[in-house]
């Protein structure tokens, strides 16, 4: 359901007031919990469209009727085609063509289809212009991170590849919400979230507002009833999950964090030596062999363009990947001690 401009203004003002209170309050855990509760209850968090509410209601019944779910998705023009194109993306390596939502649910499982549906609708309600944030750069980086995370997960966490993709795609949506709500107060941080920007966004947010975009992302994803695994990955993707987190959360955080770090370099730097060095560090952090990277990067631009079309977001074009692949292959094939020094 479209959100009106009036709703946008109300939502932004509501969250702005909450953050002003947060900024002036003592940063104790009790205060942070109180503010988190207020944000969670605030109209600033985009409301869940009725079709998504109904989707969740149907799938809560273990014996639900697949026909009802297919009819529901078909009721939204374009949604079925978009879900099918995303499900058939090379990112997920489906062995055969998926031609229907029913087939997609059989091959991918309802849990994964639910995540794809939620992500598609969520993006549709936050994809808006911002006075302080370069939204095209934001989506370029988010799509790059999501595509990389899905490909990395194929080598380390194949059973949760789609979940890793969704978590990476949505990990930074808190940046959009904070920029929209805080306006000029968020500008100094938004200026770090640009090509060549200096400074760690999450650290600056914590210092200035007492929270991070990861925590705001988690609030939004929880409101939208995404799986806990995705919520926790979004929350901790710039840090360390708690010691009692389930093992898959820790692995997904490593994959999403590595993909985000590499995406940042790919979207900002054209210096190949710097990029290759970043590739080494990020692949090591992801726990994936560096030799896998050329194949991952070869189709990256096409993957990002496909995702942008399916998700209806505008991105900045980029054509640096072919040069990086060439340099990485030369580096990997060079005898020990003779490769380029990065």
PyMOL commands that set and color helices and strands:
alter all, ss='L'
color gray80, all
select helices_A, chain A and resi 5-24+29-41+50-59+66-74+79-87+90-92+101-108+110-126+135-156+158-170+173-190+201-209+213-223+228-236+247-268+272-286+290-298+300-311+321-333
alter helices_A, ss='H'
color red, helices_A
deselect
rebuild
show_as cartoon
